[in-house]
Amino acid sequence: MSDDYLSLSYGQLGASVLLIIINVALSVQLRLGLERSLAIASLRCVVQLLLVGYILEWLFALDNPWVVLAIALLMAAIAGISAVNRTSRRFAGIYWRSLLSVLVSALLITNLSVIGIIQVQPWYNPQYLIPLLGMILGNTLNGISLGLDRFMEGVVSNRNGIETLLALGATRWEASHKQIQTAVRTGMIPMINSMMVMGVVSLPGMMTGQILAGASPLDAVRYQIVIIFAIASASALGTLGVVILAWLALFSPSHQLLSDRLDQITKK
């Protein structure tokens, strides 16, 4: 870390509250009615981040791979549940399918990045593993949520056409592959759009944080490229995985659309 690194005191942190007052003032002036929501969101943000900070300091001081692994699995489980909670429809078994997709995609890509590319020693070093996993999980969650929701909506809106194709002898894949393609594309597009403007319109958070902490800009850029590629691949794998698992749940091996499960899908 550079000697020029500036540590923030709690007093300086408190002074940053003045920034959020701008939002409150705009809400009051324009009668948006967001003052309470802003206050609650700001308080939760501060409490949650400070809590995470203390937990990470405790975790970094440990040399226990089992504790690190347990926290990683807990993070993945929360991400899997959160992905489903963002969708507007449900079906039986949707939560475990989302959880499995998150676990396989995020943990696989995180391990490949940490062990194979960055070559962290030991592999469970929480200073690297937990932040990288957190970034990958956050974006994988978004891709899974978007893809899953789009697939279910596509099946519902095209139900008559799908059932017609199945009745005419089409396989379940032939009748629904367009919905699968659209869902996977929907889950991947936000990451592609982000990569298009990265470094031109926006500076990624990890890169900015490293530079503020005194790292060389080129070192920060190299890390950011590795992370963004890891995020993109995990998001794509997670989206594909959850869409395929949802497809298997809604279409039987005998090439039938399971209407009883579709009937159980309800809006949030």
N, C-alpha and C positions, 0 to 999 in steps of 0.2 A: 504494500500500500504506500502511496506517495506521502511525503511529509507535508504536502499542501492540503491533505484531506482535512476538511472542516467538520468537526463533530457538532451536532445540534444538541443544545440543552433543552430541558423540559420547558424553560421559559420561552425559548424560541419556538418550540412546538406549540405552546399556548398562543403565541402571537399569530400563528397561522390561522387561528380561528377567525381573525379579521377577514380573511379571504372568503370564507363561506358566508359571512354576513352580507356580502354582495348579493348572493343568491336569495337570502332571506329578504333583503331590501327590495329586490326586483319582484319577489312574490307578493310582498305587501303592497307595493306601488301598483302593480298590475292586477291585484286581487286574484292571484292564482290559487290561493288556498293551500300552498305547499309548505308553509312554515313548519307545521308539526312534522311532516314527513322529512323535511330537511334536517330538523333537529334530531329526530330519531336515527336517521341514516348516518348523520355525522357522529353521533355518540356511539352507535354500534361499530362504525368504521374504526374509531379511535380505540375502543375497548378490544375489539377483535384483533386488530393489528398489534397492539401492545401485548396482548396475551400470546399471540403467535411469536412475537419477538422474545419474550421470556422463555417460552417453551423451546424455541430454537437455540437459545443460549445454553439452556440446560442440556438439550440434545447434543449440541456440538461438543460439550464437555465430556460426554460419555464415549466409551469405546465398545459399544455393544451392538452387534449387527442385528440381534433379535428385536431390540427396541426400535431400531431404525426401520426394520422390515414391518413391524407391527404398525407403526405410524404411516408408512407408505400404503399398507393395505387399507387402513382406516380412511386415508385420503381418497383412495380409489373407490372405496365403497360409498363414501359421501358423494363423489362425482357421479357414480352410476345412478344413485337415487335422484340426485338433482337433475340429471338429464331427462329422466322420465317425468319428473314434476313440472318440467317446462312444456311438455306436450299437451295437446288439447284432447287426446283420446287415450284409451286404455284397452288392454286385453289381458287375459289370464296369462301370467308368467312374464309380463313385460319387464318387471324389475330385475329378475335374475338374468334375463337376456342382456339388458343394458349393463348390468354389473360385470357380466362375463366379457362383454365387448370392451369395456373400459380396462379391465384387468389385463386382458391379453394384449391389447394394442399399446396401452400406455406403459405397462411394465416391461414389455418386450423392447419397445423402442428406447425407453429410458436406459435399460441395461446395455443395449447395443451402443448407445451414445456414451455412457459413463465408462463402460469397460473397454469397448472396442475402439472408440474414436478419441475421447478425452484421456482415456487410460488412467483413471483415478485409482490411487492406491492408499488404503484398501478400497475395494469397490463400494463398500457401504458408508464411505465418508459422508456424513450428513450435510456438510458444507456444500457439497456438490449435488448429491443425490436428491435431497428434499426440495431445494429450489427448482432444479431441472424438472423433477417429477411434477411439481406444482404447476409450472408453466405448461407442460405437456397435457396434464389432466384438464386444466381450464379450457384449453382449446379443443381437446378431444370431446369434452362434455358438450361444447357448443355444436360440433359437427354431428355427434350422435343425436342430440336433441332435434336439430334441424332435419337430418335425414330420416329419422324415425317418424317424426310428425308428418313430413311430406309423404312418406310411403303410405302411412295409414290414411291420410286424406285422399291420396291418389286411388287407393283401393276402394274407398267409400264412394268417391265421386264417379269412378269408372266401373262400378260394380256390375251394372247391366251389360256393358261391353265385355267385361272379363267373363261373366257367366255364359254369355253367348258364344264366345270363343271356346270355352271349355265344353259346352254342349255340342259344338261342331267337331270336337275331337282334338282340340289343341291341348298340349301338355300344360301343366301349371306354369312352367317357365315361359312358354310361348305366349300364354295369356296375360302374363304379368310382368314380363321383363322390362317393358317401357316404364312401368311404375318404379321398378328397382333402379333403372338407369337414372331416372329423374331424381329419385331420393338421394342416391349417392352423389350425383352432381350437385345437388342443393347443399349437401353437407360439406363439399370440398370447395365450393366457389368462394365463401368468405375468406378462407386462408389464401387462396390464389390472388384475390383482390388485394389483400394485405401485403403479400409479397411484391406485387406490382409497384406499389408506391413506397415501399420500405427504403429509407435512406434518402428519398427525394421529398416526399410530403411529410413523412413521420419518422421519428427516431425511436426505435423499440425501447421498452422500459429497461430490459436487462442491460443493453448497451449503454444507455444513459446512466444507469446506476453505477456501472463499472467505471465509466469516465469520471463521474462525480466522486467516486471513491479513490480516484488517482491512477487508475489503470491506463495504459497506453491506448489511444483510440484504435490503433490497428489490432491490438490484442482483443479489445472489446468487440470489434467488428468480426474477428475470426470466431469468437465464441458465439456471437449472435447468429452468424451464418449456420453454424452447427445446430444451434437450438431451433432456428426457424425451419430447417429441413427436418429435424426430428419431430417438431410439432406438426408439420404438414403430413408426414408419413403416418404418424400415430392417429391423426384426425381422419385420414383416408381409410386406414385399416379399421378403426373403430366404427366409422360410419358404415362401411361395407359389412362388417361383422354383424352389427345390430339390425341392419336392413335384411340381411339373409336370414337371421334368426327369426325376425318378425315374419318374413315370408314363409318360413317353414311352419310357423305357428298358425298362420292364416290360410295356408293351402295344404291339403292333405296329400300323402303319397299317391292316392288314387286320382289325383288331379281334380279335386273339388275345392271350391271356395267354401270355407267353414263359416257359414252364415250365423251359426249359433255364437261363435266367438265375436263376429262382427257386431252382433246385437248387444254384446256386453261392453262394447266400446262406448264410452260416454264422454261428454265434454267436461272439461275441468270446472 
